[in-house]
Amino acid sequence: MPNRSDFASVPAELAGRPQWLCWSLEMKGGKMTKVPRDAKTGGAGSSTDPSTWATFDEACAAYEDVRYGFSGIGFVIAGDRSVTGLDLEHVLDEEGRLDPDYQWVVDEAGTYIEVSPSGDGLYLLFLGGKPEGVEKCKEAQGNGCVVEMYDRSRFFTFTGNVYVDANGVCHDNIGNSPELLAKVCEMWLAPVPAPAAHQRKMLTFALDDQEVFELMYLSVKGEGNRALMEGDTSGSNGDNSAEDLALCNRLAFYTGKDAV
């Protein structure tokens, strides 16, 4: 069981804020879920209720208190958009090697990164908010990875397991990287503008089915699109419905139809 010393790497900019919760791993809806808990009382915690938040020291002490049996501590990303959390799920293999498709994120992040509780994901914490107007927070990738980004009303669990990349760089300092956040949003989270009416008509009648498929396969998510079109849902991490919906929306975009 980790102790307070394992969280010594938490950046001072976050440790100094009274925005901490504990969490318990509990069965909810048929799956294990990280449930937020109030470090001061042991009761329910909430990312939107400041009365359930605690200081960093209070959260660490409650986590070490065997009476509660908490699984860890977590930082609340509040509504002031002063901190953004980026969650890259299922991007590390069993040997801890990073999926090459996400190497550029780590290289350009310039901020605090730690390995998630599952051991196969990365949490990145930034000072500042997401680009204005980007409301989407989650995108499942065709390769089984999932990208999530939040700058309000969310809590991120902490392990204190700072990520050291293949070059030996220890990512233990939090930073402000608006260019990186904008790039992540543009690639995975920003809503795709609907084509103008005349453009939709031109796309609808100018391309046959095979040409539409080839456009999809040449896109950033081309390999994942091809796998799904061929019936391979092995990368869905159990959420086949989300993959089906994502594929339908991509088909809608390239055919000029309205997205679902």
Helices and strands as residue ranges (DSSP letters): G 4-7, H 12-15, E 20-28, E 31-37, G 50-52, H 56-64, E 72-77, E 83-89, G 100-102, H 103-109, E 112-115, E 122-127, E 138-140, E 146-150, E 154-158, H 178-184, I 185-189, H 197-206, H 209-217, H 222-229, G 234-236, H 240-255
